[in-house]
C-alpha cells in the first residue's frame, strides 16, 4: 500500500509517496513505471526512521522542512549521515492507478 507523507521543501508543501519496506517506512519521491503500467519501482527510497515525523490518518507529516536535495538523493554536505537513502532498490509494487 502506498501512503502519503506531507513534506515542506523550503516554502513549498509536497505530498510524497511512502511505502513500508523491511519493517520501516520510506519516502518514494519518484517512480519507474513498468512498460505495461501495472507496476512501480522506486527510483530511490529515503527512510523516515531518521527524520522527525508523526503519523496521520492519511500517512505521515514530517515535522520540519527537508532540504530539496534529500528528495533528489543528494543531502546537503555534512548531513549525509543524517539521511538513509537507497538508490534504485529492487522493490516492485502494484500501480494503484491501474484498475485490475
GIFEN-V657701 format. One record per helix or strand of 2 or more residues. SS is the DSSP state (alpha for helix, beta for strand). FROM is the first residue (numbers start at 1). TO is the last residue. If there is no record, write none. Layout:
BEGIN
ss: {SS SS}
from: {FROM FROM}
to: {TO TO}
END
This chain:
BEGIN
ss: {beta beta beta beta beta beta alpha beta beta alpha alpha beta beta}
from: {3 12 24 31 39 44 48 53 59 68 80 85 93}
to: {9 21 28 33 42 47 50 55 62 71 82 87 94}
END
